[in-house]
């Protein structure tokens, strides 16, 4: 296949139709990543009342977009780290990536419908690994990179964030003993306006990069872009806009789970959870680790719940989330393997994969309408957790 014509700005003129399909599908995944992961940044602040729901998703969307421009190290890990781009054939590689993306999108939509804060990142990695392994061979997957930059951070990062959040929560309550609850809450809610915003900014520096990396990988495989090169500017802009739009739509079902399903958060806990998560995500972005921001933020919320004297974590919900952490990568790998193998057969196989993806997406959306969760219901706490407010209470 001949190398297409590319002007200086990286705008693509003559390429196979499948490359356009991959770009569109990658941006669709980025959109699902946005609304799937809105909870990471804003669920604690919505739960404590620091942000109104619609204000929260608007602020988060803008800062996700800004964060997309701050780093491309994670994109490099995806485009030239997890899989060896030289192992793909230019004629079939884009079809395989298309299947990988469809597998990741299906898993994202399924877990969104169930209200489970699973990892969009691991869905993408799993889809890519599964599709590549089955369609090309295991030798193309860089398992050492997968272990070092995906699996180890997946185990370590939520623990670090949880311990930091628990410690921060204990310090916050200890230093405010005897102070009226309403004064402490007001101060920490103001702090959450900053801490939640920083989580959104950090999320943009990490998660938006992953889709940039997939698009860049496709261009490299198709001979459009040289190996080990950075994403084109228009790719950065498009991915930033896609994840920002998804964030603005708001994944209300997951926001409700993370904001009030794991534990009942007060503003000091929310502030501690958000600052701990921000530190972990920004550090991983700087090092080029493709971190699961969902796992970091969920771990931080659990830690904040345990850090408060008399606080509790609803382990039934936490266990569901933990199961999703373990299952996401292999499950999406299976989805990606099936979709990638079928798509690699050519145009007909790709059309079948696309059709199945559309049917699944439409079906899950229709099912979600039976029990809708939106901005007006996302703060409804479980009945057993509602505690009457006492203005003169102290911490």
Rosetta blueprint (number, residue, H / E / L):
1 X L
2 X L
3 X L
4 X L
5 X L
6 X E
7 X L
8 X L
9 X L
10 X L
11 X L
12 X E
13 X L
14 X L
15 X L
16 X L
17 X H
18 X H
19 X H
20 X H
21 X H
22 X H
23 X H
24 X H
25 X H
26 X H
27 X H
28 X H
29 X H
30 X H
31 X H
32 X H
33 X H
34 X H
35 X H
36 X H
37 X H
38 X H
39 X H
40 X H
41 X H
42 X H
43 X H
44 X H
45 X H
46 X H
47 X H
48 X H
49 X L
50 X L
51 X L
52 X L
53 X H
54 X H
55 X H
56 X H
57 X H
58 X H
59 X H
60 X H
61 X H
62 X H
63 X H
64 X H
65 X H
66 X H
67 X H
68 X L
69 X L
70 X L
71 X L
72 X L
73 X H
74 X H
75 X H
76 X H
77 X H
78 X H
79 X H
80 X H
81 X H
82 X H
83 X E
84 X L
85 X H
86 X H
87 X H
88 X L
89 X L
90 X L
91 X L
92 X L
93 X H
94 X H
95 X H
96 X H
97 X H
98 X H
99 X H
100 X H
101 X H
102 X H
103 X H
104 X H
105 X H
106 X H
107 X H
108 X H
109 X H
110 X H
111 X H
112 X H
113 X H
114 X H
115 X L
116 X L
117 X L
118 X L
119 X L
120 X H
121 X H
122 X H
123 X H
124 X H
125 X H
126 X H
127 X H
128 X H
129 X H
130 X H
131 X H
132 X H
133 X H
134 X H
135 X H
136 X L
137 X L
138 X H
139 X H
140 X H
141 X E
142 X L
143 X H
144 X H
145 X H
146 X H
147 X H
148 X H
149 X H
150 X H
151 X H
152 X H
153 X H
154 X H
155 X H
156 X H
157 X H
158 X H
159 X H
160 X H
161 X H
162 X H
163 X H
164 X H
165 X H
166 X H
167 X H
168 X H
169 X H
170 X H
171 X H
172 X H
173 X H
174 X H
175 X H
176 X L
177 X L
178 X L
179 X L
180 X E
181 X H
182 X H
183 X H
184 X H
185 X H
186 X H
187 X H
188 X H
189 X H
190 X H
191 X H
192 X H
193 X H
194 X H
195 X H
196 X H
197 X H
198 X H
199 X H
200 X H
201 X H
202 X H
203 X H
204 X H
205 X H
206 X H
207 X H
208 X H
209 X H
210 X H
211 X H
212 X H
213 X H
214 X H
215 X H
216 X H
217 X H
218 X H
219 X H
220 X H
221 X H
222 X L
223 X L
224 X L
225 X L
226 X L
227 X L
228 X L
229 X L
230 X L
231 X L
232 X L
233 X H
234 X H
235 X H
236 X H
237 X H
238 X H
239 X H
240 X H
241 X H
242 X H
243 X H
244 X H
245 X H
246 X H
247 X H
248 X H
249 X H
250 X L
251 X L
252 X H
253 X H
254 X H
255 X H
256 X H
257 X H
258 X H
259 X H
260 X H
261 X H
262 X L
263 X L
264 X L
265 X L
266 X L
267 X H
268 X H
269 X H
270 X H
271 X H
272 X H
273 X H
274 X H
275 X H
276 X H
277 X H
278 X H
279 X H
280 X H
281 X H
282 X H
283 X H
284 X H
285 X H
286 X H
287 X H
288 X L
289 X L
290 X L
291 X L
292 X L
293 X H
294 X H
295 X H
296 X H
297 X H
298 X H
299 X H
300 X H
301 X H
302 X H
303 X H
304 X H
305 X H
306 X H
307 X H
308 X L
309 X L
310 X L
311 X L
312 X L
313 X L
314 X L
315 X H
316 X H
317 X H
318 X H
319 X H
320 X H
321 X H
322 X H
323 X H
324 X H
325 X H
326 X H
327 X H
328 X H
329 X H
330 X H
331 X H
332 X H
333 X H
334 X H
335 X H
336 X H
337 X H
338 X H
339 X H
340 X H
341 X H
342 X H
343 X H
344 X L
345 X L
346 X L
347 X H
348 X H
349 X H
350 X H
351 X H
352 X H
353 X H
354 X H
355 X H
356 X H
357 X H
358 X H
359 X H
360 X H
361 X H
362 X H
363 X H
364 X H
365 X H
366 X H
367 X H
368 X H
369 X H
370 X H
371 X H
372 X L
373 X L
374 X L
375 X L
376 X L
377 X L
378 X L
379 X L
380 X L
381 X L
382 X L
383 X H
384 X H
385 X H
386 X L
387 X L
388 X L
389 X L
390 X L
391 X L
392 X L
393 X L
394 X E
395 X L
